Amino acid sequence: MAFVGWLGFVALVLVFGNPWATRFWASHPLGGGVLGFPAWSLRAAAGAAPSSPEVGRTVRTVLLVVVVGVLLYLTARSLRARPARLGVVLMVWPAIVVAAGFAGLLAALVVDTGLQSFPTGSAAGVLTEMGNGVAYGFWVGWLPAVLAALLGRPPAGIVAGHGHPG
């Protein structure tokens, strides 16, 4: 369940965070900063200067994927009974929202203080990054949650398609 949700989330990060989509979302009134939040760049990883904004955004994307994966894993491990499909959605979606906000907070603290990539420099800037992460998790987190509910293993004791223990 958690792995399927995480793979769905990684796919969304790859789609929405690629440089072409990021440029599109930056000019789009609905997508603005929300869907372009996981902006990554292969050029940044290939040797850009450590203070470039591309490196900071790529670090933020890596933190986003790692933190979401860890929180989904811990959430799935903490459950004794496996929830039904709606329970999976109601568990995975908020976990993605919280993890994306935490990743935004970590990125703002680590990247801003270490690489000086984000022009924040204040508590308001850090909270803005965290808010952007929460907004991204809210707007895209439902899709990995639905994928986890539909493609994840069914709850123990429930025959797939019947919904009743048997």
Residue frames as a rotation matrix with the C-alpha (Angstrom) as fourth column:
MET 1
0.570 0.821 0.000 0.00
0.821 -0.570 0.000 0.00
0.000 0.000 -1.000 0.00
ALA 2
0.601 -0.387 -0.699 2.64
0.068 -0.847 0.527 2.56
-0.796 -0.364 -0.483 1.02
PHE 3
-0.475 -0.848 0.235 4.95
0.295 0.098 0.950 1.55
-0.829 0.520 0.204 -1.79
VAL 4
-0.189 0.499 0.846 2.23
0.981 0.060 0.184 1.92
0.041 0.865 -0.500 -4.44
GLY 5
0.826 0.510 -0.239 1.32
0.539 -0.839 0.070 5.36
-0.165 -0.186 -0.969 -3.04
TRP 6
0.259 -0.825 -0.503 4.96
0.011 -0.518 0.855 6.40
-0.966 -0.227 -0.125 -2.99
LEU 7
-0.578 -0.454 0.678 5.51
0.636 0.270 0.723 5.26
-0.512 0.849 0.133 -6.60
GLY 8
0.297 0.770 0.565 2.46
0.939 -0.343 -0.027 7.26
0.173 0.538 -0.825 -7.66
PHE 9
0.832 -0.037 -0.553 3.85
0.218 -0.895 0.389 10.28
-0.510 -0.444 -0.737 -5.83
VAL 10
-0.211 -0.976 -0.047 7.28
0.194 -0.089 0.977 9.90
-0.958 0.197 0.208 -7.46
ALA 11
-0.343 0.158 0.926 5.60
0.934 0.165 0.318 9.74
-0.102 0.974 -0.204 -10.88
LEU 12
0.734 0.666 0.131 3.76
0.672 -0.741 -0.001 13.00
0.097 0.089 -0.991 -10.14
VAL 13
0.525 -0.636 -0.565 6.99
0.043 -0.644 0.764 14.65
-0.850 -0.426 -0.311 -8.97
LEU 14
-0.496 -0.733 0.466 8.72
0.496 0.201 0.845 13.56
-0.713 0.649 0.264 -12.18
VAL 15
-0.063 0.560 0.826 5.85
0.982 -0.113 0.151 14.85
0.178 0.821 -0.542 -14.32
PHE 16
0.850 0.522 0.076 5.09
0.497 -0.840 0.218 18.15
0.177 -0.148 -0.973 -12.55
GLY 17
0.683 -0.607 -0.406 8.66
0.092 -0.480 0.873 18.91
-0.724 -0.634 -0.272 -11.51
ASN 18
0.068 -0.708 0.703 10.45
0.945 0.272 0.183 18.55
-0.320 0.652 0.687 -14.83
PRO 19
-0.680 -0.470 -0.563 11.90
0.371 -0.882 0.289 21.78
-0.632 -0.012 0.775 -16.25
TRP 20
-0.877 0.392 0.279 9.38
0.166 -0.299 0.940 22.03
0.452 0.870 0.197 -19.10
ALA 21
0.071 0.950 -0.305 6.35
0.754 0.149 0.640 21.53
0.653 -0.275 -0.705 -16.86
THR 22
-0.102 -0.176 -0.979 7.80
0.890 -0.456 -0.011 23.91
-0.444 -0.873 0.203 -14.27
ARG 23
-0.961 -0.241 -0.136 8.03
0.148 -0.861 0.487 26.68
-0.234 0.448 0.863 -16.89
PHE 24
-0.530 0.836 0.140 4.45
0.273 0.012 0.962 25.96
0.803 0.548 -0.235 -17.95
TRP 25
0.210 0.657 -0.724 3.08
0.912 0.136 0.387 26.00
0.352 -0.742 -0.570 -14.39
ALA 26
-0.541 -0.467 -0.700 4.96
0.701 -0.710 -0.069 29.20
-0.465 -0.528 0.711 -13.60
SER 27
-0.983 0.166 -0.077 2.99
-0.180 -0.807 0.562 31.02
0.031 0.566 0.824 -16.32
HIS 28
-0.425 0.872 -0.241 -0.32
0.369 0.411 0.834 29.26
0.826 0.265 -0.497 -15.68
PRO 29
-0.299 0.320 0.899 -2.74
-0.658 -0.751 0.048 31.09
0.691 -0.577 0.436 -13.36
LEU 30
0.749 0.659 0.061 -4.07
-0.505 0.510 0.696 27.93
0.428 -0.552 0.715 -11.71
GLY 31
0.676 -0.524 -0.518 -0.80
0.526 0.835 -0.160 26.05
0.517 -0.165 0.840 -11.31
GLY 32
0.755 -0.360 0.548 1.39
-0.445 -0.895 0.025 28.98
0.482 -0.263 -0.836 -10.29
GLY 33
-0.222 -0.903 0.369 3.69
-0.899 0.042 -0.437 27.95
0.379 -0.428 -0.821 -7.50
VAL 34
0.317 0.420 0.850 1.69
-0.800 0.600 0.002 24.94
-0.509 -0.681 0.526 -6.35
LEU 35
0.958 0.125 0.258 2.14
0.005 0.892 -0.452 22.37
-0.286 0.435 0.854 -9.11
GLY 36
0.591 -0.806 0.024 5.64
-0.083 -0.090 -0.992 23.61
0.802 0.585 -0.120 -9.89
PHE 37
0.762 -0.248 0.598 6.74
-0.645 -0.212 0.734 23.07
-0.055 -0.945 -0.322 -6.27
PRO 38
0.609 -0.576 0.545 8.84
0.140 0.754 0.641 19.94
-0.781 -0.314 0.540 -6.95
ALA 39
0.897 -0.288 -0.336 10.98
-0.428 -0.369 -0.825 21.68
0.113 0.884 -0.454 -9.57
TRP 40
0.442 -0.805 0.395 14.07
0.178 0.510 0.841 19.63
-0.879 -0.302 0.369 -10.37
SER 41
0.794 -0.266 -0.547 16.78
-0.607 -0.397 -0.688 19.99
-0.034 0.878 -0.477 -12.95
LEU 42
0.823 -0.550 0.142 19.32
0.556 0.831 -0.001 17.52
-0.118 0.079 0.990 -14.29
ARG 43
0.372 -0.695 0.615 21.55
0.261 -0.558 -0.788 20.44
0.891 0.454 -0.027 -15.19
ALA 44
0.548 -0.136 0.825 21.70
-0.739 -0.540 0.402 21.37
0.391 -0.831 -0.396 -11.50
ALA 45
0.855 -0.204 0.476 22.86
-0.157 0.773 0.614 17.87
-0.494 -0.600 0.629 -10.61
ALA 46
0.756 -0.545 0.364 25.43
0.638 0.486 -0.597 17.85
0.148 0.683 0.715 -13.42
GLY 47
-0.186 -0.963 -0.197 27.60
0.982 -0.175 -0.072 20.57
0.034 -0.207 0.978 -11.97
ALA 48
0.451 0.363 0.815 25.84
0.335 -0.916 0.222 23.86
0.827 0.173 -0.535 -11.40
ALA 49
-0.560 -0.647 0.518 27.28
-0.194 -0.505 -0.841 26.26
0.806 -0.571 0.158 -8.88
PRO 50
-0.652 0.277 -0.705 26.32
0.696 0.588 -0.412 25.35
0.301 -0.760 -0.577 -5.30
SER 51
-0.744 0.381 -0.549 24.54
0.155 -0.700 -0.697 28.65
-0.650 -0.604 0.462 -4.83
SER 52
-0.897 0.420 -0.139 22.29
-0.274 -0.281 0.920 28.32
0.347 0.863 0.367 -7.86
PRO 53
-0.268 0.888 0.373 18.53
-0.905 -0.100 -0.413 28.24
-0.329 -0.448 0.831 -7.30
GLU 54
0.286 0.356 -0.890 18.32
-0.721 0.691 0.044 25.10
0.631 0.629 0.454 -9.47
VAL 55
-0.610 -0.562 -0.559 20.40
-0.017 0.714 -0.700 23.16
0.792 -0.417 -0.445 -6.96
GLY 56
-0.878 0.313 0.362 18.18
-0.440 -0.231 -0.868 24.37
-0.188 -0.921 0.341 -4.13
ARG 57
0.104 0.974 -0.199 15.03
-0.988 0.080 -0.129 23.31
-0.110 0.210 0.972 -5.95
THR 58
0.107 -0.127 -0.986 16.53
-0.438 0.884 -0.162 19.92
0.892 0.449 0.039 -6.81
VAL 59
-0.902 -0.415 -0.119 17.53
-0.047 0.369 -0.928 19.37
0.429 -0.832 -0.352 -3.17
ARG 60
-0.521 0.795 0.311 13.98
-0.773 -0.284 -0.568 20.33
-0.363 -0.536 0.762 -2.17
THR 61
0.303 0.647 -0.699 12.61
-0.875 0.479 0.064 17.73
0.377 0.593 0.712 -4.63
VAL 62
-0.344 -0.500 -0.795 14.89
-0.096 0.861 -0.500 15.00
0.934 -0.096 -0.344 -3.28
LEU 63
-0.975 0.029 0.222 13.85
-0.223 -0.055 -0.973 15.88
-0.016 -0.998 0.060 0.28
LEU 64
-0.173 0.983 -0.062 10.21
-0.975 -0.180 -0.132 15.82
-0.141 0.038 0.989 -0.82
VAL 65
0.260 0.241 -0.935 10.48
-0.568 0.821 0.054 12.31
0.781 0.517 0.350 -2.27
VAL 66
-0.616 -0.587 -0.525 12.46
0.082 0.615 -0.784 10.96
0.784 -0.526 -0.331 0.70
VAL 67
-0.898 0.284 0.336 10.27
-0.417 -0.304 -0.857 12.50
-0.141 -0.910 0.391 3.42
VAL 68
0.096 0.969 -0.229 7.04
-0.993 0.108 0.040 11.35
0.063 0.223 0.973 1.73
GLY 69
0.092 -0.115 -0.989 8.46
-0.324 0.936 -0.139 7.84
0.941 0.334 0.049 1.36
VAL 70
-0.863 -0.461 -0.207 9.55
0.060 0.314 -0.948 7.67
0.502 -0.830 -0.243 4.99
LEU 71
-0.684 0.648 0.335 6.24
-0.668 -0.372 -0.644 8.99
-0.293 -0.665 0.687 6.32
LEU 72
0.258 0.782 -0.568 4.19
-0.897 0.412 0.160 6.65
0.359 0.469 0.807 4.13
TYR 73
-0.225 -0.424 -0.877 6.33
-0.062 0.905 -0.422 3.72
0.972 -0.041 -0.230 5.26
LEU 74
-0.983 -0.180 0.039 5.98
-0.039 -0.002 -0.999 4.66
0.180 -0.984 -0.005 8.93
THR 75
-0.344 0.931 0.121 2.25
-0.926 -0.315 -0.210 5.23
-0.158 -0.184 0.970 8.56
ALA 76
0.301 0.452 -0.840 1.73
-0.650 0.742 0.166 1.82
0.698 0.495 0.517 6.96
ARG 77
-0.460 -0.575 -0.677 3.93
0.110 0.720 -0.685 0.09
0.881 -0.390 -0.268 9.56
SER 78
-0.918 0.063 0.391 2.10
-0.388 -0.348 -0.854 1.70
0.082 -0.935 0.344 12.47
LEU 79
0.026 0.999 -0.046 -1.25
-0.979 0.035 0.200 0.14
0.201 0.040 0.979 11.54
ARG 80
-0.658 -0.158 0.737 -2.14
-0.425 0.885 -0.189 -3.18
-0.622 -0.438 -0.649 13.07
ALA 81
0.085 0.743 0.664 -5.28
0.521 0.535 -0.665 -3.70
-0.850 0.403 -0.341 10.98
ARG 82
-0.889 -0.363 0.280 -5.23
0.410 -0.353 0.841 -2.92
-0.206 0.862 0.463 7.30
PRO 83
-0.363 0.799 -0.479 -7.89
-0.245 -0.578 -0.778 -0.35
-0.899 -0.165 0.406 6.48
ALA 84
0.272 0.552 0.788 -10.39
0.737 0.407 -0.539 -0.76
-0.619 0.728 -0.296 3.66
ARG 85
-0.113 -0.388 0.915 -9.99
0.963 -0.271 0.004 1.25
0.246 0.881 0.404 0.47
LEU 86
0.608 0.369 0.703 -11.51
0.237 -0.929 0.283 4.51
0.758 -0.006 -0.652 1.75
GLY 87
0.934 -0.309 -0.180 -9.42
0.151 -0.114 0.982 4.17
-0.324 -0.944 -0.059 4.90
VAL 88
0.071 -0.938 0.339 -6.29
0.927 0.187 0.325 3.90
-0.368 0.291 0.883 2.77
VAL 89
0.054 0.009 0.998 -7.18
0.674 -0.739 -0.030 7.11
0.737 0.674 -0.046 0.92
LEU 90
0.825 0.364 0.432 -7.92
-0.041 -0.724 0.688 8.89
0.564 -0.585 -0.583 4.20
MET 91
0.764 -0.631 -0.137 -4.59
0.331 0.200 0.922 7.72
-0.554 -0.750 0.362 5.59
VAL 92
-0.014 -0.835 0.550 -2.27
0.968 0.128 0.218 8.24
-0.252 0.535 0.806 2.61
TRP 93
0.326 0.190 0.926 -3.52
0.636 -0.769 -0.066 11.64
0.699 0.611 -0.372 1.45
PRO 94
0.971 0.009 0.239 -2.96
-0.155 -0.737 0.658 13.45
0.182 -0.676 -0.714 4.78
ALA 95
0.545 -0.836 0.067 0.39
0.471 0.371 0.800 11.69
-0.693 -0.405 0.596 5.16
ILE 96
-0.015 -0.528 0.849 1.46
0.986 -0.150 -0.075 13.15
0.167 0.836 0.523 1.81
VAL 97
0.649 0.316 0.693 0.20
0.259 -0.947 0.189 16.62
0.716 0.057 -0.696 2.80
VAL 98
0.954 -0.299 0.023 2.12
-0.106 -0.263 0.959 16.56
-0.281 -0.917 -0.283 6.09
ALA 99
0.316 -0.890 0.330 5.26
0.700 0.453 0.552 15.08
-0.641 0.057 0.766 4.53
ALA 100
0.163 -0.225 0.961 5.28
0.867 -0.431 -0.248 17.62
0.470 0.874 0.125 1.68
GLY 101
0.853 0.166 0.495 4.94
-0.056 -0.913 0.404 20.47
0.519 -0.373 -0.769 4.17
PHE 102
0.798 -0.600 0.056 7.73
0.045 0.151 0.988 19.05
-0.601 -0.785 0.147 6.30
ALA 103
0.168 -0.741 0.650 9.93
0.947 0.304 0.101 18.63
-0.272 0.599 0.753 3.22
GLY 104
0.458 0.055 0.887 9.29
0.487 -0.850 -0.199 22.27
0.743 0.524 -0.416 2.30
LEU 105
0.967 -0.101 0.235 10.26
-0.252 -0.538 0.804 23.29
0.045 -0.837 -0.546 5.84
LEU 106
0.539 -0.809 0.233 13.43
0.423 0.500 0.756 21.17
-0.728 -0.309 0.612 5.78
ALA 107
0.186 -0.461 0.868 14.39
0.969 -0.061 -0.240 22.44
0.164 0.885 0.435 2.35
ALA 108
0.710 0.111 0.696 13.91
0.129 -0.991 0.027 26.05
0.693 0.071 -0.718 3.39
LEU 109
0.907 -0.375 0.193 15.99
-0.288 -0.217 0.933 25.54
-0.308 -0.901 -0.305 6.52
VAL 110
0.374 -0.802 0.466 18.74
0.497 0.597 0.629 23.40
-0.783 -0.004 0.622 4.99
VAL 111
0.145 -0.303 0.942 18.99
0.982 -0.076 -0.175 24.93
0.125 0.950 0.287 1.54
ASP 112
0.800 0.216 0.560 18.41
0.228 -0.972 0.049 28.53
0.555 0.088 -0.827 2.56
THR 113
0.853 -0.505 0.134 21.01
-0.355 -0.374 0.857 28.44
-0.382 -0.778 -0.498 5.31
GLY 114
0.281 -0.799 0.532 23.47
0.327 0.600 0.730 26.16
-0.903 -0.031 0.430 3.51
LEU 115
-0.286 -0.387 0.877 23.30
0.924 0.132 0.359 27.09
-0.255 0.913 0.319 -0.16
GLN 116
-0.485 0.188 -0.854 21.58
0.016 -0.974 -0.224 30.48
-0.874 -0.123 0.470 -0.01
SER 117
-0.901 0.134 0.413 19.36
0.434 0.251 0.865 29.37
0.012 0.959 -0.284 -2.89
PHE 118
0.094 0.989 0.115 16.01
0.924 -0.130 0.361 30.60
0.372 0.072 -0.926 -1.68
PRO 119
-0.584 -0.314 0.749 15.58
0.153 -0.948 -0.278 34.32
0.797 -0.047 0.602 -1.18
THR 120
0.440 0.821 -0.364 13.76
0.528 0.091 0.844 33.77
0.726 -0.564 -0.393 2.09
GLY 121
-0.545 -0.814 0.200 16.10
0.280 -0.402 -0.872 34.67
0.790 -0.419 0.447 4.93
SER 122
-0.627 0.385 0.677 13.22
-0.747 -0.545 -0.381 35.04
0.222 -0.745 0.629 7.35
ALA 123
-0.769 0.425 0.477 10.65
-0.019 0.732 -0.682 33.03
-0.639 -0.533 -0.555 9.25
ALA 124
0.227 0.892 -0.391 8.00
-0.516 -0.230 -0.825 34.19
-0.826 0.389 0.408 6.77
GLY 125
-0.005 -0.315 -0.949 10.01
-0.987 0.156 -0.047 32.72
0.163 0.936 -0.311 3.91
VAL 126
-0.943 -0.330 0.047 10.42
-0.331 0.912 -0.241 29.41
0.036 -0.242 -0.969 5.69
LEU 127
-0.423 0.866 0.266 6.68
-0.018 0.285 -0.958 29.29
-0.906 -0.410 -0.105 6.42
THR 128
0.254 0.466 -0.847 5.97
-0.851 -0.309 -0.425 30.13
-0.460 0.829 0.318 2.78
GLU 129
-0.518 -0.513 -0.684 8.04
-0.769 0.629 0.111 27.15
0.374 0.583 -0.721 1.62
MET 130
-0.939 0.221 0.262 6.26
0.010 0.782 -0.623 24.93
-0.343 -0.582 -0.737 4.13
GLY 131
-0.061 0.976 -0.210 2.89
-0.306 -0.219 -0.926 26.24
-0.950 0.008 0.312 2.93
ASN 132
0.027 -0.003 -1.000 3.84
-0.999 -0.032 -0.027 25.59
-0.032 0.999 -0.004 -0.69
GLY 133
-0.884 -0.389 -0.261 4.70
-0.390 0.920 -0.048 22.01
0.259 0.059 -0.964 0.24
VAL 134
-0.653 0.720 0.234 1.38
0.081 0.374 -0.924 21.54
-0.753 -0.585 -0.303 2.04
ALA 135
0.162 0.736 -0.657 -0.51
-0.675 -0.403 -0.618 22.99
-0.720 0.544 0.431 -0.93
TYR 136
-0.329 -0.345 -0.879 1.33
-0.897 0.406 0.177 20.70
0.296 0.846 -0.443 -3.35
GLY 137
-0.996 -0.063 0.059 0.61
-0.081 0.919 -0.386 17.68
-0.030 -0.389 -0.921 -1.14
PHE 138
-0.344 0.939 0.010 -3.06
-0.119 -0.033 -0.992 18.64
-0.932 -0.342 0.123 -0.93
TRP 139
0.230 0.496 -0.837 -3.54
-0.834 -0.342 -0.432 19.17
-0.501 0.798 0.335 -4.66
VAL 140
-0.030 -0.277 -0.960 -1.70
-0.830 0.543 -0.131 16.07
0.557 0.793 -0.246 -5.89
GLY 141
-0.763 -0.408 0.501 -1.79
-0.641 0.581 -0.502 13.76
-0.086 -0.704 -0.705 -2.85
TRP 142
0.163 0.916 0.366 -5.22
-0.722 0.363 -0.589 12.38
-0.673 -0.168 0.721 -3.62
LEU 143
0.549 0.070 -0.833 -4.00
-0.772 0.424 -0.474 10.58
0.320 0.903 0.287 -6.74
PRO 144
-0.540 -0.744 -0.394 -1.30
-0.476 0.656 -0.586 8.46
0.694 -0.128 -0.708 -5.03
ALA 145
-0.656 0.372 0.657 -3.82
-0.617 0.237 -0.750 7.82
-0.435 -0.898 0.074 -2.24
VAL 146
0.478 0.863 -0.164 -6.37
-0.781 0.332 -0.529 6.47
-0.402 0.381 0.832 -4.71
LEU 147
0.227 -0.486 -0.844 -3.66
-0.668 0.553 -0.498 4.40
0.709 0.677 -0.200 -6.44
ALA 148
-0.806 -0.540 0.241 -2.62
-0.527 0.470 -0.708 2.94
0.269 -0.698 -0.664 -3.08
ALA 149
-0.269 0.794 0.545 -6.23
-0.677 0.246 -0.693 2.08
-0.685 -0.556 0.472 -2.30
LEU 150
0.662 0.618 -0.425 -6.90
-0.719 0.362 -0.593 0.48
-0.212 0.698 0.684 -5.67
LEU 151
0.504 -0.542 -0.673 -3.58
-0.422 0.525 -0.739 -1.24
0.754 0.656 0.035 -6.38
GLY 152
-0.415 -0.653 0.633 -2.29
-0.873 0.092 -0.479 -1.92
0.255 -0.751 -0.609 -2.87
ARG 153
-0.856 0.084 -0.511 -2.80
0.147 0.985 -0.085 -5.25
0.496 -0.148 -0.856 -1.17
PRO 154
0.147 0.968 0.205 -6.34
-0.182 -0.178 0.967 -5.75
0.972 -0.179 0.150 0.13
PRO 155
-0.005 -0.105 0.994 -6.83
-0.978 -0.205 -0.026 -5.76
0.206 -0.973 -0.101 3.90
ALA 156
-0.914 -0.384 -0.133 -6.03
-0.336 0.898 -0.284 -9.02
0.228 -0.215 -0.949 5.66
GLY 157
-0.746 0.632 0.209 -9.05
0.292 0.592 -0.751 -11.33
-0.599 -0.499 -0.626 5.82
ILE 158
0.221 0.829 -0.513 -10.97
-0.336 -0.430 -0.838 -9.55
-0.916 0.357 0.183 3.07
VAL 159
-0.149 -0.178 0.973 -11.40
0.755 0.615 0.228 -11.27
-0.639 0.768 0.043 -0.25
ALA 160
-0.870 -0.250 -0.425 -10.81
-0.038 -0.825 0.563 -8.84
-0.492 0.506 0.708 -3.09
GLY 161
-0.813 0.579 -0.067 -14.09
-0.202 -0.172 0.964 -7.66
0.547 0.797 0.257 -4.59
HIS 162
-0.149 0.803 -0.577 -16.33
0.642 0.522 0.561 -8.91
0.752 -0.287 -0.594 -1.76
GLY 163
-0.233 -0.007 0.972 -15.63
-0.366 -0.926 -0.095 -6.45
0.901 -0.378 0.213 1.04
HIS 164
0.682 0.481 0.551 -16.51
-0.693 0.183 0.698 -8.89
0.235 -0.858 0.458 3.82
PRO 165
-0.404 -0.820 0.405 -14.19
-0.894 0.448 0.016 -11.11
-0.195 -0.356 -0.914 5.84
GLY 166
0.707 0.706 -0.040 -14.53
-0.698 0.688 -0.197 -14.67
-0.112 0.167 0.980 4.89
